[in-house]
Amino acid sequence: MSDPDESAERPAGAWEVLADREYRAVFIASALSWFGDSAARAAVIALVYQRTESPIASAAAFAISYLPWLGIGAVLSAITERHSYRKIMILSDLIRMGIMTALAVFGGLPVGALIGLLFISALLSPPFDSARSALLPRILQGERYVTALTLQRTSGQFALIAGYAVGAALTAVDARYALLLNAASFGLSALLVAVRVQERTPSLTADKRTNLLRESAEGYTVVFRSPVMRSIALIVFCGVCFGVVPEGLAAAWSADLAGGPNAVYLGTIMVAAAVGFVAGSIVMTWLVKPQRRNAFIRPFSLLTPLALVPALFDLNIYGVLAMTLISGAALSGTLPATNGLFVQVLPPAYRARAFGVMQSGVHLIQGGSILFTGWLATHNPLPQVVGYFAIAGVVVMAVIVATWPAHATIADAIAANKVQVAADAHAASPGADEDFGEVTIDLGRAPLAARRSRPSPGPAQRRAESSADPDAAERGPAQRRMPVSDPEERTVDLSERTTDLGALPPRSLSHGRGIVDG
């Protein structure tokens, strides 16, 4: 796996990443699914409300999509690790296509049946998302992977906004049209992945499996046992906890600012959150050199809650928009560097489960933060709730930032993971009977420069050497080139050499590639 912070001198361009056939298929498939999901979510809320005229029922239809992340998402991610990521994505899309088609065709089903089908569809989101997140590092590495994540986040924001708009428009005609649109998006997504994405062996092979619950728990263990991954998880979780507040309270905040419900204020706050998120990702990915990204993790993490503290001064709509924009940009600005580090220290066999842990945490913390601040805002002035909640965020984030691992710790974790990846690749290769533990490789050391060949001496120099050494003429050419020295000084102790490439399988170097193959 390549190291974007060490080896890359420039960020990878968007077209450079989209030129990859496999990633282009995953990118388009994801954008289609996000767009269709957003349109269907707006339609389902309207459909349930039309049938029941109950705000609680419509809210339950909206919130059901987050329920699988409450614990069961980790188990589903563990199942994903056992199978081909490509097949998991295709199967999830096809089942969801069937469910959305059934919802559209049989719109007269009881509300309980509708919500039950929605829950089954939502159950397929954790395995699909985990499979996609684990597949991306196997398609792209280094800076191209970082750029790919930015493209995914950016397209996701735009797809969300466009999907809500289209879904609302279709609902005015017939909500079932939006459901059929979502079904079509799932079908196209499955087709793209099936045709364009290569089949790969599962990360967790049969000989390494234990039992499903234990493998699910190992996802949490691998994330929180590592100092680097634990710090990344805490920064991300804390960041989304406070950065999502303006978006989560947008309806109440817009009404508080305008003295009543105001669609314009609501829309501008929601758009400001999305624009800030996209802007931060773009700036950190394409305008900041890879070697400098890690330096921005800690200050941007603190800025995410700090930007919301001025809410205490009961600002107008422009001040709220500025805070939301800055906080969203700071939150997304930490993601390129943290995502890059997370992949570099994460063993490949745990990718789906570890990403499932992160996604579960993000969804649950966002929902909990919105519910908690919304409850506080029902009993206290909203600006004070946001301001004091942000102050608490600054304190918590300062503690997390203070425990951020040193650069040497991060470098050691990356190097250790590279060696482990190389050992796993060696163990899986044919004829790997040699003990890989005997091969010591210094991955952090730059290769030595090639030695320049020494020119052969000319006739004049040879005559001068012959005159200085009368016996030189009696020796052969090979003997004349060998310098006369003490034999003991020419003894080389091979026991001190720690890099024994002779023990490696021949195919490791057959194509001019290093032992670590990303």
C-alpha positions in Angstrom: 0.0 0.0 0.0 1.4 3.3 -0.9 1.8 6.1 1.6 0.4 9.4 0.4 2.0 11.4 3.2 5.5 10.1 2.4 5.7 9.2 -1.3 3.4 11.6 -3.0 4.5 15.1 -3.9 1.2 16.3 -5.4 -2.5 15.5 -4.9 -4.1 13.2 -7.5 -6.4 14.9 -9.9 -10.1 14.1 -10.2 -9.8 13.0 -13.9 -6.8 10.9 -13.0 -8.9 9.0 -10.5 -12.0 8.8 -12.7 -9.9 7.3 -15.4 -9.8 4.1 -13.5 -12.6 1.9 -14.9 -13.4 0.1 -11.7 -13.6 3.2 -9.5 -15.7 5.0 -12.1 -18.2 2.2 -11.9 -18.3 2.4 -8.1 -18.5 6.2 -8.1 -21.4 6.3 -10.5 -23.2 3.4 -8.8 -22.9 5.1 -5.4 -24.1 8.5 -6.8 -27.1 6.7 -8.4 -28.0 4.9 -5.1 -27.7 8.1 -3.0 -29.8 10.1 -5.5 -32.5 7.4 -5.6 -32.5 6.9 -1.8 -33.0 10.6 -1.2 -35.9 10.8 -3.7 -37.5 7.7 -2.1 -37.1 9.0 1.4 -39.0 12.1 0.6 -41.7 9.9 -1.1 -42.0 7.4 1.7 -42.5 10.1 4.3 -45.3 11.6 2.1 -46.8 8.2 1.4 -47.0 7.1 5.0 -48.4 10.5 6.1 -51.0 10.3 3.4 -52.1 6.9 4.6 -52.0 7.7 8.4 -52.0 11.5 8.7 -49.7 10.8 11.7 -46.4 12.8 12.1 -45.1 10.0 14.3 -45.6 7.4 11.7 -43.9 9.5 9.0 -41.0 10.2 11.3 -40.7 6.5 12.0 -40.5 5.8 8.3 -37.7 8.4 8.0 -35.8 7.2 11.1 -36.0 3.5 10.2 -33.0 3.8 7.8 -30.7 4.5 10.8 -31.9 1.6 13.0 -29.7 -1.1 11.5 -26.6 0.8 12.6 -27.6 0.3 16.2 -25.4 -2.8 16.9 -26.5 -5.1 14.1 -24.5 -3.1 11.6 -21.3 -4.5 13.0 -22.6 -8.1 12.6 -23.6 -7.4 9.0 -20.2 -5.9 8.3 -18.6 -9.1 9.7 -20.6 -11.1 7.3 -19.4 -8.9 4.5 -15.8 -9.7 5.4 -16.4 -13.4 4.7 -17.5 -12.9 1.1 -16.6 -11.1 -2.0 -17.2 -7.3 -1.7 -18.4 -7.2 -5.3 -21.0 -9.9 -4.8 -22.2 -8.3 -1.6 -22.8 -5.0 -3.3 -24.6 -6.6 -6.3 -26.8 -8.7 -4.0 -27.7 -5.8 -1.7 -28.7 -3.6 -4.7 -30.8 -6.3 -6.3 -32.7 -7.0 -3.1 -33.3 -3.3 -2.5 -34.5 -2.9 -6.1 -37.1 -5.7 -5.5 -38.2 -4.1 -2.2 -38.6 -0.6 -3.7 -40.5 -2.1 -6.7 -42.9 -3.9 -4.3 -43.5 -0.7 -2.3 -44.4 1.1 -5.5 -46.6 -1.6 -7.0 -48.3 -2.6 -3.7 -48.7 0.9 -2.3 -51.9 -0.2 -0.5 -50.1 -2.4 2.0 -50.7 -1.7 5.7 -48.4 0.9 7.2 -46.8 -1.7 9.4 -45.9 -3.8 6.3 -44.5 -0.7 4.6 -42.3 0.2 7.5 -41.2 -3.5 7.8 -40.1 -3.6 4.1 -38.3 -0.3 4.6 -36.4 -1.8 7.6 -35.4 -4.8 5.5 -34.1 -2.4 2.8 -32.2 -0.5 5.5 -30.6 -3.7 6.7 -28.8 -3.9 3.4 -27.1 -0.5 3.8 -24.4 -1.5 6.3 -23.1 -4.5 4.2 -23.2 -2.4 1.0 -21.5 0.6 2.5 -18.9 -1.5 4.3 -18.2 -3.5 1.2 -17.7 -0.3 -0.9 -15.5 1.3 1.8 -13.3 -1.9 2.0 -13.2 -2.3 -1.8 -12.0 1.2 -2.6 -8.5 0.7 -1.0 -8.1 -2.4 -3.2 -8.9 -0.4 -6.3 -7.0 2.8 -5.6 -4.0 3.5 -3.3 -2.2 6.5 -2.0 -3.2 9.9 -3.2 -5.7 8.5 -5.7 -7.6 6.9 -2.8 -7.7 10.2 -0.9 -9.0 12.0 -4.0 -11.6 9.2 -4.5 -13.0 9.7 -1.0 -13.4 13.5 -1.7 -15.2 12.7 -4.9 -17.5 10.3 -3.0 -18.3 12.8 -0.3 -18.9 15.7 -2.8 -21.1 13.6 -5.0 -23.0 12.3 -2.0 -23.9 15.9 -0.9 -25.1 16.9 -4.3 -27.0 13.7 -4.8 -28.7 14.2 -1.4 -29.8 17.7 -2.4 -30.9 16.7 -5.9 -32.7 13.6 -4.6 -34.8 15.5 -2.1 -35.8 18.0 -4.8 -36.7 15.4 -7.3 -38.5 13.3 -4.7 -40.6 16.2 -3.5 -41.5 17.1 -7.1 -42.5 13.5 -8.0 -44.5 13.2 -4.7 -46.7 16.1 -5.9 -47.7 13.8 -8.9 -47.4 10.3 -7.4 -45.1 9.1 -4.6 -44.8 5.7 -6.3 -42.8 7.3 -9.1 -40.0 8.2 -6.7 -40.0 4.6 -5.4 -39.7 3.3 -9.0 -36.9 5.8 -9.6 -35.1 4.4 -6.5 -35.6 0.8 -7.7 -34.1 1.8 -11.1 -31.1 3.4 -9.4 -30.4 0.2 -7.5 -30.7 -1.9 -10.7 -28.2 0.4 -12.6 -25.9 0.3 -9.6 -25.9 -3.5 -9.5 -25.3 -3.6 -13.3 -22.3 -1.3 -13.2 -20.7 -3.2 -10.4 -21.3 -6.6 -12.1 -19.9 -5.4 -15.4 -17.1 -3.2 -14.4 -15.7 -4.3 -11.1 -13.3 -7.3 -10.9 -13.9 -10.3 -8.6 -11.5 -10.5 -5.7 -11.0 -13.1 -3.0 -12.6 -12.4 0.4 -10.4 -10.7 3.0 -11.4 -13.2 5.7 -10.7 -16.6 4.2 -12.3 -19.8 5.5 -9.2 -20.8 7.5 -9.2 -17.6 9.5 -12.9 -17.5 10.4 -14.0 -18.2 14.0 -17.6 -17.3 14.8 -19.7 -14.4 13.7 -20.1 -12.7 17.0 -16.4 -12.9 17.8 -15.5 -11.5 14.3 -18.0 -8.7 14.9 -16.3 -7.8 18.2 -12.9 -7.9 16.5 -14.0 -5.0 14.4 -14.2 -2.9 17.6 -11.1 -4.4 19.0 -8.9 -3.6 16.0 -10.1 0.0 15.9 -9.9 0.9 19.6 -6.8 -1.2 20.5 -4.5 0.7 18.1 -3.5 4.1 19.4 -3.6 5.7 16.0 -6.9 4.3 14.9 -8.4 5.0 18.3 -7.4 8.6 18.1 -8.8 8.9 14.5 -12.1 7.4 15.7 -12.4 9.7 18.6 -11.7 12.8 16.5 -14.2 11.8 13.8 -16.9 10.9 16.3 -16.4 14.0 18.3 -16.3 16.1 15.2 -19.6 14.8 13.8 -21.2 15.1 17.2 -20.8 18.9 17.2 -20.5 19.6 13.5 -24.0 18.2 12.8 -25.8 20.5 15.2 -26.6 23.4 12.8 -28.0 21.0 10.2 -29.9 19.0 12.8 -31.5 22.0 14.4 -32.0 23.9 11.1 -35.8 23.8 11.2 -36.0 25.1 14.8 -33.1 27.6 14.3 -34.7 29.1 11.1 -38.0 29.5 12.9 -36.3 31.1 15.9 -34.5 33.6 13.6 -37.5 34.5 11.5 -40.1 34.4 14.3 -41.8 31.5 12.7 -41.3 28.8 10.1 -39.3 30.1 7.2 -38.4 27.9 4.2 -35.8 30.3 2.9 -33.8 30.4 6.2 -34.2 26.6 6.5 -32.9 26.0 3.0 -29.9 28.4 3.4 -28.8 26.8 6.6 -29.0 23.3 5.1 -27.1 24.5 2.0 -24.5 26.2 4.1 -23.7 23.0 5.9 -23.4 21.1 2.6 -21.3 23.8 0.9 -19.0 24.0 3.9 -18.5 20.3 3.9 -17.7 20.1 0.2 -15.4 23.2 0.3 -13.3 21.8 3.1 -12.9 18.4 1.4 -11.9 20.1 -1.9 -9.4 22.5 -0.3 -7.6 19.8 1.8 -7.5 17.3 -1.1 -6.4 19.4 -4.0 -4.9 22.6 -2.6 -2.8 21.2 0.3 0.2 19.1 -0.3 -0.1 15.5 1.0 2.9 16.0 3.3 1.1 18.9 5.1 -2.3 17.4 5.6 -1.6 15.7 9.0 -0.6 19.0 10.4 -4.1 20.3 10.0 -5.9 17.5 11.8 -5.6 18.9 15.3 -6.4 22.6 14.6 -9.3 21.8 12.3 -10.7 19.4 14.9 -10.7 22.1 17.5 -12.2 24.6 15.0 -15.2 22.4 14.3 -16.9 23.1 17.7 -15.1 26.4 18.3 -16.8 28.0 15.2 -20.2 27.5 16.9 -19.4 29.1 20.2 -20.5 32.6 18.9 -24.0 31.4 18.8 -24.2 32.5 22.4 -24.4 36.1 21.1 -27.7 35.4 19.4 -26.5 36.2 15.9 -28.7 36.9 12.9 -29.1 34.6 9.9 -25.8 35.8 8.3 -23.8 35.0 11.4 -25.5 31.6 11.7 -24.6 30.9 8.0 -21.0 31.9 8.6 -20.7 29.6 11.6 -22.3 26.7 9.9 -20.0 27.2 6.8 -16.8 27.4 8.9 -17.7 24.5 11.1 -18.7 22.2 8.2 -15.5 23.1 6.3 -13.3 22.4 9.4 -15.0 19.0 9.9 -14.6 17.9 6.3 -11.1 19.3 6.2 -9.9 16.7 8.7 -11.3 13.7 6.8 -8.8 13.4 3.9 -5.9 13.1 6.3 -7.7 10.9 8.9 -9.1 8.6 6.2 -5.6 8.3 4.6 -4.0 7.4 7.9 -6.8 5.0 8.9 -6.3 2.9 5.7 -2.5 2.9 6.1 -2.7 1.4 9.6 -5.7 -0.9 9.1 -5.0 -4.6 8.3 -6.8 -5.5 5.1 -8.5 -8.5 6.8 -10.4 -6.1 9.0 -11.4 -3.4 6.5 -15.1 -4.1 6.2 -15.6 -4.6 9.9 -13.5 -1.5 10.9 -15.3 0.7 8.4 -18.6 -0.7 9.7 -17.6 0.3 13.2 -16.8 3.8 12.0 -20.0 4.2 10.0 -22.1 2.9 12.9 -20.5 5.3 15.3 -21.0 8.3 12.9 -24.7 7.5 12.4 -25.5 6.9 16.0 -23.6 9.9 17.3 -25.1 12.2 14.8 -28.6 11.0 15.7 -27.9 11.2 19.4 -26.5 14.7 19.1 -29.5 16.0 17.2 -31.9 14.4 19.7 -30.1 15.7 22.7 -29.7 19.3 21.5 -33.3 19.2 20.3 -34.5 18.2 23.7 -32.4 20.9 25.3 -33.8 23.5 22.9 -37.3 22.7 24.0 -36.5 23.9 27.5 -33.8 26.6 26.8 -33.1 29.3 24.3 -31.7 27.7 21.2 -28.7 30.0 20.7 -27.6 29.2 24.3 -28.0 25.5 23.7 -25.8 25.6 20.6 -23.2 27.9 22.2 -22.8 26.0 25.5 -22.9 22.6 23.7 -20.1 23.9 21.4 -18.0 25.0 24.5 -18.3 21.5 25.9 -17.2 20.3 22.5 -14.1 22.5 22.5 -13.1 21.0 25.9 -13.7 17.4 24.9 -11.9 17.9 21.6 -8.9 19.6 23.3 -8.5 16.5 25.5 -8.6 14.2 22.4 -6.1 16.5 20.5 -3.7 16.5 23.5 -3.5 12.7 23.3 -3.0 12.6 19.5 -0.1 10.1 18.7 3.3 11.5 18.0 4.6 11.4 14.4 7.0 8.5 15.3 4.1 6.4 16.6 2.1 7.0 13.5 5.1 6.1 11.3 5.8 2.9 13.3 2.1 1.9 13.0 2.2 2.4 9.2 5.5 0.5 8.8 4.2 -2.4 11.0 1.1 -2.7 8.9 3.1 -2.8 5.7 5.2 -5.6 7.1 2.1 -7.5 8.1 0.6 -7.0 4.6 3.8 -8.3 3.1 3.9 -11.3 5.4 0.3 -12.2 4.6 1.0 -11.8 0.8 4.1 -14.1 1.2 2.1 -16.7 3.2 -0.6 -16.8 0.5 2.0 -17.2 -2.3 2.9 -20.6 -3.8 5.9 -22.2 -2.2 5.9 -20.0 0.8 7.6 -22.5 3.1 10.3 -20.2 4.2 10.0 -18.5 7.6 9.1 -14.9 6.7 10.0 -13.8 10.2 13.7 -14.3 9.3 13.4 -11.6 6.6 13.9 -8.1 8.1 13.0 -5.2 5.8 13.6 -1.6 6.6 10.6 0.0 4.8 11.3 3.4 6.1 14.8 3.7 4.6 15.3 5.3 1.3 17.1 3.1 -1.3 20.8 3.9 -1.8 21.8 5.8 -4.9 23.3 3.7 -7.7 27.1 3.6 -7.7 28.7 5.1 -10.8 31.0 2.8 -12.7 34.7 3.6 -12.4 36.4 4.3 -15.8 39.2 2.0 -16.8 42.7 3.4 -16.6 44.3 4.7 -19.8 47.7 3.5 -21.2 49.6 6.4 -19.5 48.1 5.5 -16.1 48.9 1.8 -16.6 52.5 2.6 -17.5 52.8 4.8 -14.4 51.4 2.0 -12.3 53.9 -0.5 -13.9 56.8 1.8 -13.1 55.7 2.2 -9.5 55.2 -1.6 -9.2 57.9 -3.5 -11.1 56.1 -6.9 -10.5 52.9 -5.7 -12.1 54.0 -6.9 -15.5 54.4 -10.4 -14.3 50.8 -10.5 -12.9 47.7 -11.1 -15.0 45.1 -8.4 -15.7 42.7 -9.7 -13.0 45.5 -9.7 -10.5 46.6 -6.2 -11.5 43.1 -4.9 -10.8 42.9 -6.4 -7.3 44.3 -4.0 -4.7 46.9 -5.5 -2.4 45.6 -5.5 1.2 45.6 -7.5 4.3 43.2 -10.5 3.9 41.7 -9.9 7.3 40.6 -6.4 6.2 38.7 -8.0 3.3 36.6 -10.4 5.4 32.9 -9.5 5.4 30.7 -10.8 8.3 27.5 -11.8 6.5 25.9 -12.6 9.9 25.3 -8.8 10.3 23.2 -8.5 7.2 19.5 -8.4 8.0 17.9 -8.2 4.6 17.9 -11.6 3.0 16.0 -11.2 -0.3 17.0 -14.7 -1.3 14.3 -16.1 1.0 11.5 -14.3 -0.8 9.4 -15.9 -3.5 10.8 -15.1 -6.9 7.6 -13.6 -8.2 7.8 -10.8 -5.6 10.4 -9.0 -7.7 9.5 -10.4 -11.1 7.8 -7.3 -12.4 10.0 -4.7 -10.8 7.7 -4.1 -7.8 8.6 -4.1 -4.2 7.7 -6.7 -1.7 4.8 -4.5 -0.4 2.2 -4.6 -3.1 -0.6 -2.1 -2.5 
